[in-house]
């Protein structure tokens, strides 16, 4: 377990949940504000790029196979986020993501364990 830090994995899973809901919100966007839709797309796309960069950097700092485990955990956690969605709603998770996923992205990168 020296290649994993539970707190780091929690940060990644929360990050991936918010990115997922921003991507979903962008895909199902029904609003009239094209500016908001553009900002939503920029956040969702940049979050996806940051997620990939994190996994690559994680593999570089630890071992090559560790990002695959973290990615699988992130995907599985996203499936279980349906319970949170039922309480808050899809759009609420997407909007909260504008503030929280950058915070979790910072925390993800700063808590990567080193081998």
Secondary structure, DSSP 8 states (H G I E B T S, - for coil): -TT--HHHHHHHHHHHHHHHHHHHHHHT---S-HHHHHHHHHHHHHHHHHHHHHHHHHHHHS-TTHHHHHHHHHHHHHHHTHHHHHHH-HHHHHHHHHHHHHHHHHHHHHT----
